[in-house]
Structures are given as C-alpha cells and as structure tokens.
Amino acid sequence: MNGSPHSLAIGNSVNAIMIKVLLALIPGIAAHAWFFGPGIWVSLLLCTAFAFMLEVLLLLLRGFPLKPFLTDGSVLVTAWLLALALPTLAPWWIYAVGAIFAVVIAKHLYGGLGQNLFNPAMVAYAVLIVGFPTYMTQWPAPVALALHPVGPWEAFDLVLSGKGSISPDAYTSATVLDTWKTQARLGVPASEIVSHPAFGHVGGFGHEWVALGYLTGGLLLMAARVVTWHIPVAFLGAVALTTGALHLADPVHYAPPLLHLAAGGTMLGAFFIATDPVTAASTPRGKLIYAALAGFLVVVIRVWGNFPDGIAFAILLANVCVPFIDDYTQPRVFGHARRKTGPGDQT
C-alpha cells in the first residue's frame, strides 16, 4: 500500500481503508477552503489529475493491469497529501513536478505499490522546497487578512497562467512559524510577535482551525481502527515535550507548544503522513520510537534549521531509521534467544 495510514482492520480492503482516509481529510480541507479560499480545490484537482495520468503511464510501461491499481485509492491518497503539503495558488507545473517525484520516483522506481522506502508525498515536497524555494514559500494569507482575497476563477487564472493579474503580495503572507522564527532571530520579544494579526488564539489565524479539522479526522481514523494510537501520540508528544522544554528555558525566543501543535503541518503529519504503513515502523515499540524521533526532528528543524516547518524532512529522516528500528524492536519468538547487537554469534 502506498497511502496512509496504517491499517489494523483485518479483512479491510486497501480501497476501503483509502476511502476512510480520504473522508477523514475532508474536515481539514473544508476548514482550509473556508479560511484560505478556493485555491485548495485547484491544488487537489491538479495533483489528482497529474498523479492518475502518471500512474496509468507507469502501469502500462510496466505491463501491470490498470483496474486493480487505479481503483485501490492509494494514488488518490498520495495526490491529496501532496496537494495539502504544497502552497495553493502555485504555478501548475509545481504540482506536475511534485506528482512526478511522488508517483514515478518515490513509488514506481522503488518497485511500486507497497515497496517504497520513503513517503512519496514528502519526497516530492522535499525536492520542491529545495529546488523552488520562492514558489514554495508563497502561502496564501487568510481571506480575512489578504489585501485581495482570491476568488474561484482568479485561483484558476493564477495557477494555470503561472502569474495571473494579481501581485502575489496581495494574497500571500508568511506563515506564523516563519514569522516567529524571523522575528525571534531579530530579538523581537514574544509578546510583540504574537500581536501580529497572522496569529490566532493558539496558532496561526485560520491554521488552528485547519489543524483542528485534521485532528478530528485523525481521531475518527483511530476510532475506526484504521490507525493505532502509537504514532500520533508519540509524534505529538515529542513535539509538545521538546517545544515545552525550550519555551520554559527561554520563553522570549522559543514558541509555546500549543503554537507548534496548531501551526504548520503538525496534525496532518501526525495522523496522515507519519502513519504510512509502508515507510513507518511496524512494531508497537518501534512505532513509538519512530514517531518520537520524527516529532523531535520536526522541532529541531523548525527552531534551528533553514525551513520553517520541517515535517517532510523529519519524516524522511525517520523513514531512513525504520529498518534499524524494526530490526531491534521485533518481539522475541518463544523458545529463541534474542540476537546480540554486537558482532558475536547469537546466544
């Protein structure tokens, strides 16, 4: 399976699980559309179209049947996660390049469905943020704060033409994580930073409601036994504990935990990305270690790295560690001694 998240329900088909994941994403998507305008629908449409076309092309080139792979829903989940990770209203080719790296490079070049080592959507995001930082940092401002809120037809014009008739300064703004990092490095006190209109009650204006939407969808997935509690709880717990310790040590320069939990892609990453069954750890103890590592790395990148969010790079780095984590957290088979970690023979 190439989508997220990890399935526990025995007997559930891949298609049934993917449908539940897509439905669980809807509250967050609806909140995003309400607060940030219709650009999210354009992003979803284009990522879905590009991902399906590339999936068909690669399946034909590899001689695989189309119907089983196109109807299992996994490529649709990958497309939606990619769209939700990218800035809306970016030029159309950004979504096309992202789909190429997600579907062709991160999925099919590794063998296809269920054989990828890294989360496909996060591979695409990482390539785009490194290769095209200007386009990847132009996030739409909340509709209530934008100088010119973008309508549906304007959204299509901006995306398809690559420029449109509106200056990006009229409808984009820095994210709250980027604003905090920039202002804190300049020595601006925390009380002044949070007075910026882009900040809401506990996170960014509008972003906190989007995060609540993904949290609601994630909890529904847990209730439906599509995901276990291990990865989301360990991921969010690591983010909260690490940022809490930093904030207690220096509340002037380090943002409080609630801001980190409610801003950026924290909730989306915890419930829908880190839980990818192929690239995440598979044992209960391994899931806790893997998710805690990813959550800790998110904070490290946000605080000291060059990127304001860090979800993609943190999860990709944690993906690298999954084989080691799984190997050393496998429960001992009854009657067999645990393997030594050193170069000696088994005991």
C-alpha positions in Angstrom: 0.0 0.0 0.0 1.3 3.4 -0.9 -1.0 5.6 1.0 -1.5 6.4 4.7 -2.2 5.5 7.3 -1.5 2.1 8.9 -4.4 -0.4 8.8 -5.3 -2.6 11.7 -8.7 -3.8 10.5 -8.3 -7.4 9.4 -10.2 -8.1 6.2 -10.5 -4.5 5.2 -9.5 -4.0 1.6 -7.0 -1.3 0.6 -9.8 0.5 -1.2 -12.0 0.6 2.0 -9.1 1.9 4.0 -8.2 4.6 1.5 -11.8 5.8 1.3 -11.8 6.2 5.1 -8.6 8.2 4.9 -9.9 10.5 2.2 -13.1 11.1 4.2 -11.1 11.8 7.3 -9.2 14.5 5.4 -12.3 16.4 4.5 -12.8 18.4 7.8 -9.3 19.8 7.4 -9.7 20.5 3.7 -13.1 22.3 4.3 -11.5 24.5 7.0 -8.7 25.3 4.7 -11.1 26.4 1.9 -13.1 28.4 4.4 -10.2 30.4 5.8 -7.8 30.5 2.8 -10.0 30.5 -0.2 -10.7 28.1 -3.1 -7.1 27.6 -4.1 -7.0 24.3 -2.2 -9.6 22.8 -4.6 -7.4 23.7 -7.6 -4.4 22.1 -5.9 -6.4 18.9 -5.2 -7.7 18.8 -8.7 -4.4 19.2 -10.4 -2.4 16.9 -8.1 -5.1 14.2 -8.6 -5.1 14.6 -12.4 -1.3 14.5 -12.7 -0.9 11.6 -10.3 -3.5 9.5 -12.1 -2.0 10.2 -15.5 1.4 9.2 -14.3 0.1 6.1 -12.6 -1.6 5.0 -15.8 1.6 5.6 -17.8 3.8 3.7 -15.4 1.4 0.8 -15.1 1.3 0.5 -18.8 5.0 0.7 -19.2 5.5 -2.0 -16.6 2.8 -4.2 -18.0 0.5 -4.2 -15.0 -3.3 -4.3 -15.1 -4.8 -0.8 -14.7 -8.1 -1.5 -12.8 -6.7 -3.1 -9.6 -4.2 -0.4 -9.0 -6.3 2.6 -10.1 -9.3 1.6 -8.0 -7.5 0.8 -4.7 -7.4 4.5 -3.8 -3.7 4.7 -2.9 -2.7 7.0 -5.7 -5.6 9.3 -4.8 -4.4 9.5 -1.2 -0.9 10.3 -2.3 -2.2 13.0 -4.6 -4.3 14.6 -1.8 -1.5 14.5 0.7 0.8 16.1 -1.9 -1.7 18.9 -2.6 -2.2 19.5 1.1 1.5 19.8 1.7 2.1 22.3 -1.1 1.2 26.0 -1.2 -2.1 26.6 -3.0 -2.1 29.0 -6.0 1.4 27.9 -7.0 2.0 27.6 -10.8 0.6 24.4 -12.3 4.0 22.9 -13.1 4.8 22.8 -9.4 2.1 20.3 -8.9 3.2 18.4 -12.0 6.8 18.2 -10.8 5.6 17.1 -7.4 3.5 14.3 -8.9 6.4 13.1 -10.9 8.6 12.8 -7.9 5.9 11.2 -5.8 4.5 8.7 -8.2 7.4 8.0 -10.6 10.5 8.4 -8.5 9.4 7.6 -4.9 6.9 4.9 -5.8 7.4 3.1 -9.1 11.2 3.3 -9.3 11.3 1.5 -5.9 9.1 -1.3 -7.2 5.6 0.1 -7.0 2.8 -0.4 -4.5 4.0 -1.1 -1.0 7.7 -1.2 -1.8 8.7 2.5 -1.4 11.2 3.3 1.3 10.2 6.9 1.7 6.8 8.6 1.9 6.1 9.7 -1.7 4.3 12.9 -0.9 7.1 14.0 1.4 9.8 13.1 -1.2 8.1 15.4 -3.6 7.7 18.2 -1.1 11.4 18.0 -0.1 12.5 18.2 -3.8 10.3 21.2 -4.4 11.2 23.2 -1.3 14.9 22.7 -2.2 14.6 23.3 -5.9 12.0 26.0 -6.0 12.0 27.8 -2.6 10.5 31.0 -3.9 7.3 29.3 -5.1 7.2 27.0 -2.1 7.2 29.9 0.4 4.3 31.9 -1.1 1.5 30.7 1.1 -2.0 32.3 0.7 -2.9 34.7 3.5 -6.2 34.1 5.3 -9.1 35.5 3.4 -9.9 37.9 6.2 -6.3 39.3 6.2 -5.5 39.3 2.5 -5.3 42.6 0.6 -7.1 40.9 -2.2 -9.0 37.6 -1.4 -8.8 35.3 -4.4 -12.0 34.1 -6.0 -12.5 30.7 -7.8 -11.8 32.0 -11.3 -8.9 34.0 -10.1 -7.5 30.9 -8.5 -7.5 29.0 -11.8 -6.0 32.0 -13.6 -3.1 32.3 -11.1 -2.4 28.6 -11.2 -2.8 27.9 -14.9 -1.1 31.1 -16.2 1.6 31.0 -13.6 1.3 34.7 -12.8 -2.3 36.0 -13.2 -3.2 39.7 -13.0 -2.7 40.0 -9.2 0.5 40.6 -7.5 1.5 37.8 -5.1 1.9 40.4 -2.3 -1.9 41.0 -2.4 -2.9 37.4 -1.5 0.2 35.8 0.1 1.9 36.1 3.5 4.5 34.5 5.7 3.3 31.6 7.8 3.2 32.0 11.6 6.2 29.6 12.0 8.2 31.6 9.6 7.2 34.9 11.2 8.1 33.6 14.6 11.5 32.3 13.5 12.4 35.5 11.7 11.2 37.9 14.4 12.8 35.8 17.2 16.2 35.9 15.5 15.9 39.7 15.3 15.4 39.8 19.0 11.7 40.8 19.0 10.0 39.8 22.3 7.4 37.0 22.1 4.7 39.4 23.3 5.2 41.6 20.3 5.5 38.6 17.9 2.1 37.1 18.8 0.4 40.5 18.5 0.8 40.2 14.7 -2.6 39.7 13.1 -1.5 36.5 11.5 -1.5 34.8 14.9 -4.8 33.4 16.2 -5.7 32.1 19.7 -3.2 29.3 19.9 -1.7 29.2 16.4 -1.9 31.0 13.1 -5.2 32.7 12.2 -7.1 30.0 10.3 -4.4 27.5 10.6 -5.5 26.4 14.1 -9.0 25.5 12.7 -7.3 23.6 9.8 -5.3 21.7 12.5 -8.5 21.0 14.4 -10.0 19.6 11.3 -7.1 17.2 10.8 -7.2 16.3 14.5 -10.9 15.5 14.2 -10.3 13.3 11.1 -7.4 11.6 12.8 -9.4 10.7 15.9 -12.1 9.3 13.6 -9.5 7.1 12.0 -8.4 5.9 15.4 -12.0 5.2 16.4 -12.4 3.2 13.2 -9.2 1.3 14.0 -7.6 2.4 10.8 -4.7 3.8 12.8 -3.3 2.9 16.2 -2.6 5.5 18.9 1.2 4.8 18.9 2.4 7.1 16.1 0.1 10.1 16.6 0.5 10.2 20.3 4.3 9.7 20.2 4.7 12.2 17.4 2.6 14.9 19.1 4.0 14.1 22.5 7.6 14.6 21.2 6.7 17.9 19.6 4.9 19.1 22.8 7.6 18.0 25.2 10.6 19.3 23.1 9.0 22.7 22.5 7.7 22.9 26.1 11.2 22.4 27.4 12.6 25.1 25.1 9.8 27.5 25.9 10.4 27.0 29.7 14.1 27.6 29.2 13.6 30.7 27.1 10.0 31.9 26.6 11.2 35.0 24.7 12.8 33.2 21.8 11.0 29.8 21.7 7.3 29.5 20.8 5.0 27.7 23.2 4.0 24.1 22.5 0.4 24.9 21.5 1.6 27.1 18.7 3.8 24.3 17.3 0.9 21.8 17.6 -1.7 24.1 16.0 0.5 25.6 13.2 2.1 24.2 10.1 1.5 20.6 9.2 1.8 19.0 12.7 -1.7 17.4 12.8 -1.6 16.4 9.2 1.8 14.8 9.7 0.9 13.0 12.9 -2.3 11.3 11.7 -2.0 11.1 7.9 1.7 11.1 6.9 3.8 9.6 9.7 1.4 6.7 9.8 2.2 5.5 6.3 2.2 1.7 6.8 5.0 1.1 4.3 7.5 3.6 5.5 6.7 3.7 9.2 7.9 1.2 11.8 5.7 -1.9 12.2 6.1 -3.0 15.8 4.3 -1.2 18.6 7.5 -0.2 20.4 9.1 0.6 17.1 6.2 2.9 16.2 6.7 4.9 19.4 10.5 5.3 18.8 10.0 6.2 15.1 7.3 8.7 15.8 9.1 10.3 18.8 12.2 10.6 16.6 10.2 12.3 13.8 8.5 14.7 16.3 11.8 15.6 17.9 13.3 16.3 14.4 10.4 18.5 13.5 11.2 20.8 16.4 15.0 20.7 15.7 14.4 21.8 12.0 11.8 24.4 12.9 14.0 26.0 15.6 17.5 25.7 14.2 17.1 24.7 10.6 16.5 26.8 7.4 12.9 25.6 6.9 10.1 27.0 9.0 8.1 23.8 9.2 10.2 20.6 8.9 7.5 17.9 8.8 8.7 16.5 5.5 12.4 16.3 6.3 11.7 14.9 9.8 9.6 12.1 8.5 12.0 11.3 5.7 14.9 11.1 8.1 12.8 8.9 10.4 12.0 6.7 7.4 15.7 6.1 7.0 15.8 4.7 10.5 12.8 2.4 10.1 14.7 -0.8 9.1 17.0 -0.5 12.1 14.1 0.3 14.4 12.1 -2.6 13.2 15.0 -5.0 13.4 15.8 -4.2 17.0 12.2 -4.0 18.3 10.9 -7.2 17.0 9.4 -9.3 19.8 11.4 -12.4 20.7 9.9 -15.6 19.3 9.1 -18.0 22.1 11.9 -20.5 22.5 14.5 -18.3 20.7 17.1 -16.2 22.4 17.3 -12.5 21.5 20.0 -11.7 18.9 23.0 -9.8 20.2 23.6 -6.3 18.9 27.4 -6.9 18.7 29.5 -8.8 16.1 29.4 -12.0 18.0 27.2 -15.1 17.4 23.6 -15.4 18.7 23.2 -16.6 22.2 
